[in-house]
Every structure is written in structure tokens, then in C-alpha cells.
Amino acid sequence: MKKLIVGLLILLIGRLAYADVDPSVDIPANRAILQKVETAYNKMKTIQAQFAQFNSKVKDDLQMGELYLSKPGKLRLVYQKGSPLEFYANNGYLIYHDRDLKEVSYFDLDQTPVSFILKETLRFDDPAFLVTGVSDILDEYQVTVIKKEAPELGSLTLIIDKENLSLKQWEVVDMQGIKSTVSLYNIRENVPIDNKLFIFSNPYTQKN
């Protein structure tokens, strides 16, 4: 009887650890993957890398550039010369700037799936998120999350290299079903990054 109770407690603790996982993917093998991804990602405090970004809406769309990430809450995509785009996350906002259209859009970072990868500590039992997919495919782990109270905002898939457990790629599917894929290479982890890189100054704000 004692062994049975201990066994039930172990099973219960194992399920509670990732209570915010869709029941369809909540199996022991997937929970083991979540633990590996969580541990690996939390060792990364900053990331500097080159990136290639694809957008499913625009045929043959490819944007290249440099990515800077600093936890918590800071992200910058510096696109190659000639691109009109700027993308920032800082001070609780996700900021999108299109120089050609002279438009700046501000979004509450916490209302976007991207906020998940910018947290100080990534936790798959975060009550604000729900894990909807876990995959072990060839040389990578893939974990998909959505905002629990606002699934219509879209999803984020975190893709981790199995061999070195480093961030390899992420995919964001927005509320219109448009998928943006950011693939990383020449990755440098835990290097100093100047906070000035994450500061956005709106060029269209009128000055007194």
C-alpha cells in the first residue's frame, strides 16, 4: 500500500509540474522534453545572432539581419540595410516601425505570444499560457504555446536544437493565420548587450 501511495504521488507531482499543458499532449515523453527545453532556455540570459525571417503572406519574402535578445522583456531585430522595418520589444511594448509607410505600431507585450520567450524565467506551468504542441522531430524539439485567455492572438513555437539545446528558431502565427519564421545562426549566448540597442525613439512625435 505504501508503495502504491508513493507511486500515485510521483504521478501526481509529474502532472502538476506541467498542469498548463493541453491534455492531448500531456504524456511523460512530452513532459521530459518540456523540462529539457525549460532548463536549456533559462540558462540563456542574452542572445546575439544573425537571423533569416520568412513571412507566409508574402511570396519569396526573406528578411535578414541581426537579433539581440536580453531577458527580461528586451528584443531588437536590426534588418539589413535597405529594409524599411524596425522591430523592438522594451518597456512592456512590442514596437513595429515601417519607415516606408512612416507608421509606428505599439502593442502590449504581455498580450502577445512573444512575451513568453522574453520572460526572466521561462516556465511551461505559467498560468497565462497553454502548451498546445510538443514534438521531437529529427534534430530538434518544438514546443507551441498560446495565450490561455486569448488564443485568438495566435501562437508561438519555440524550436530548440537537440544536440546543444540552444535556441534554433521560432515561429509566430498571428490572429490572421500569417506565420512569421525567424531562424537563427552564428548564435552567441550570454554576451554583454548594450541596453541602448533596445531604445526606440519615435521619429514622428512632434517636439515642442
Secondary structure per residue as TSV (DSSP state, phi and psi in degrees):
chain	resnum	aa	ss	phi	psi
A	1	M	-	360.0	-42.9
A	2	K	H	-59.9	-43.7
A	3	K	H	-62.6	-37.9
A	4	L	H	-64.4	-43.4
A	5	I	H	-64.0	-44.0
A	6	V	H	-61.4	-43.0
A	7	G	H	-61.8	-41.9
A	8	L	H	-65.3	-38.2
A	9	L	H	-64.2	-41.4
A	10	I	H	-62.1	-44.0
A	11	L	H	-62.8	-41.5
A	12	L	H	-64.8	-45.1
A	13	I	H	-62.8	-41.4
A	14	G	H	-59.6	-38.3
A	15	R	H	-77.7	-36.2
A	16	L	H	-66.6	-30.2
A	17	A	H	-59.1	-32.8
A	18	Y	T	-129.7	57.4
A	19	A	-	-65.2	-26.9
A	20	D	S	-92.7	51.5
A	21	V	B	-122.9	132.8
A	22	D	-	-54.2	131.8
A	23	P	G	-54.4	-28.6
A	24	S	G	-68.5	-19.3
A	25	V	G	-117.2	3.0
A	26	D	-	-85.7	81.7
A	27	I	S	-127.1	158.3
A	28	P	H	-52.9	-42.3
A	29	A	H	-62.0	-39.8
A	30	N	H	-71.0	-35.9
A	31	R	H	-65.8	-33.8
A	32	A	H	-66.0	-38.9
A	33	I	H	-65.2	-43.6
A	34	L	H	-59.3	-40.0
A	35	Q	H	-63.7	-42.6
A	36	K	H	-64.3	-46.1
A	37	V	H	-64.6	-43.8
A	38	E	H	-60.7	-47.9
A	39	T	H	-62.6	-45.2
A	40	A	H	-65.1	-44.8
A	41	Y	H	-68.7	-32.9
A	42	N	H	-72.8	-14.6
A	43	K	T	-77.5	-17.0
A	44	M	-	-92.8	113.0
A	45	K	S	-95.6	-34.7
A	46	T	E	-135.4	152.8
A	47	I	E	-138.3	131.3
A	48	Q	E	-125.7	129.4
A	49	A	E	-159.5	162.3
A	50	Q	E	-88.0	152.5
A	51	F	E	-138.6	157.5
A	52	A	E	-125.5	126.2
A	53	Q	E	-117.8	129.6
A	54	F	E	-115.9	146.2
A	55	N	E	-125.3	125.3
A	56	S	T	-70.0	-17.3
A	57	K	T	-77.8	-32.0
A	58	V	S	-108.9	120.1
A	59	K	T	-64.1	135.3
A	60	D	T	60.2	22.1
A	61	D	-	-75.3	128.0
A	62	L	E	-147.1	122.3
A	63	Q	E	-117.2	136.0
A	64	M	E	-118.2	157.9
A	65	G	E	169.0	-159.8
A	66	E	E	-116.8	135.7
A	67	L	E	-111.4	138.7
A	68	Y	E	-128.5	129.1
A	69	L	E	-134.0	131.2
A	70	S	E	-138.4	120.2
A	71	K	T	-88.9	139.9
A	72	P	T	-94.3	146.7
A	73	G	T	79.0	9.5
A	74	K	E	-121.0	132.2
A	75	L	E	-150.1	143.0
A	76	R	E	-146.2	129.1
A	77	L	E	-109.3	115.7
A	78	V	E	-101.7	105.4
A	79	Y	E	-78.8	155.9
A	80	Q	-	-61.2	154.5
A	81	K	T	-54.3	134.1
A	82	G	T	107.9	-21.8
A	83	S	-	-80.4	139.3
A	84	P	-	-86.0	1.6
A	85	L	E	-95.6	147.2
A	86	E	E	-137.7	143.4
A	87	F	E	-140.5	122.3
A	88	Y	E	-131.0	153.4
A	89	A	E	-133.5	124.8
A	90	N	E	-170.6	151.0
A	91	N	T	51.6	35.1
A	92	G	T	82.3	7.8
A	93	Y	E	-123.0	149.4
A	94	L	E	-104.5	123.4
A	95	I	E	-120.2	128.6
A	96	Y	E	-120.7	124.4
A	97	H	E	-123.6	125.6
A	98	D	E	-113.5	108.4
A	99	R	T	-66.8	-36.6
A	100	D	T	-61.9	-43.6
A	101	L	T	-88.1	-7.9
A	102	K	T	54.7	46.8
A	103	E	E	-122.4	139.0
A	104	V	E	-125.3	127.5
A	105	S	E	-117.9	131.5
A	106	Y	E	-111.0	133.1
A	107	F	E	-128.1	144.1
A	108	D	E	-65.9	116.3
A	109	L	G	-56.1	-39.9
A	110	D	G	-66.9	-14.3
A	111	Q	G	-95.1	11.7
A	112	T	S	-122.7	149.8
A	113	P	G	-62.6	-24.2
A	114	V	G	-60.9	-27.3
A	115	S	G	-58.5	-25.0
A	116	F	G	-60.3	-42.3
A	117	I	G	-84.7	-4.2
A	118	L	G	-105.4	7.1
A	119	K	S	-72.4	152.1
A	120	E	S	-54.4	-46.2
A	121	T	S	-130.8	120.5
A	122	L	-	-79.2	127.6
A	123	R	-	-135.7	127.9
A	124	F	T	-79.6	-4.9
A	125	D	T	-98.5	14.5
A	126	D	-	-58.7	120.7
A	127	P	T	-65.0	-14.7
A	128	A	T	-81.1	-12.9
A	129	F	E	-125.3	158.3
A	130	L	E	-130.0	126.8
A	131	V	E	-78.8	119.9
A	132	T	E	-109.7	-9.6
A	133	G	E	-157.5	137.4
A	134	V	E	-136.9	126.8
A	135	S	E	-135.5	145.5
A	136	D	E	-118.4	96.5
A	137	I	E	-121.2	117.3
A	138	L	T	49.5	-108.3
A	139	D	T	-106.1	21.8
A	140	E	E	-146.9	154.6
A	141	Y	E	-103.2	140.1
A	142	Q	E	-126.7	129.7
A	143	V	E	-129.3	126.7
A	144	T	E	-110.8	133.1
A	145	V	E	-129.7	155.2
A	146	I	E	-132.5	160.8
A	147	K	E	-71.2	124.6
A	148	K	T	-61.6	-41.9
A	149	E	T	-90.6	-5.4
A	150	A	-	-145.6	63.9
A	151	P	G	-62.1	-20.3
A	152	E	G	-67.4	-14.7
A	153	L	G	-73.4	-14.3
A	154	G	-	114.2	-171.5
A	155	S	E	-133.8	161.5
A	156	L	E	-129.4	131.1
A	157	T	E	-112.9	121.9
A	158	L	E	-96.1	126.9
A	159	I	E	-118.1	119.9
A	160	I	E	-116.4	134.4
A	161	D	E	-68.5	125.6
A	162	K	T	-67.6	-35.4
A	163	E	T	-69.7	-49.9
A	164	N	T	-109.6	3.3
A	165	L	-	51.9	45.1
A	166	S	-	-112.7	158.3
A	167	L	E	-66.5	126.5
A	168	K	E	-109.2	-35.1
A	169	Q	E	-170.5	156.2
A	170	W	E	-140.2	156.0
A	171	E	E	-127.7	132.6
A	172	V	E	-117.9	126.2
A	173	V	E	-108.1	118.1
A	174	D	-	-85.4	-176.7
A	175	M	T	-66.5	-14.9
A	176	Q	T	-96.4	2.4
A	177	G	S	82.9	10.4
A	178	I	-	-84.7	127.4
A	179	K	E	-102.1	127.4
A	180	S	E	-111.9	127.1
A	181	T	E	-115.0	126.4
A	182	V	E	-115.0	112.5
A	183	S	E	-103.2	135.3
A	184	L	E	-107.9	145.6
A	185	Y	E	-151.3	166.3
A	186	N	E	50.7	51.5
A	187	I	E	-81.2	135.4
A	188	R	E	-124.6	123.1
A	189	E	E	-104.9	147.1
A	190	N	S	55.9	42.9
A	191	V	-	-104.8	151.5
A	192	P	-	-63.7	135.8
A	193	I	-	-129.0	128.1
A	194	D	-	-66.6	124.7
A	195	N	G	-61.5	-20.9
A	196	K	G	-61.8	-24.0
A	197	L	G	-64.1	-22.3
A	198	F	G	-98.4	2.7
A	199	I	-	-90.7	124.4
A	200	F	-	-108.3	130.0
A	201	S	-	-111.9	116.0
A	202	N	-	-67.6	115.3
A	203	P	T	-75.0	-8.6
A	204	Y	T	-105.2	2.8
A	205	T	S	-76.1	128.3
A	206	Q	-	-70.4	137.2
A	207	K	-	-105.9	141.6
A	208	N	-	-75.7	360.0
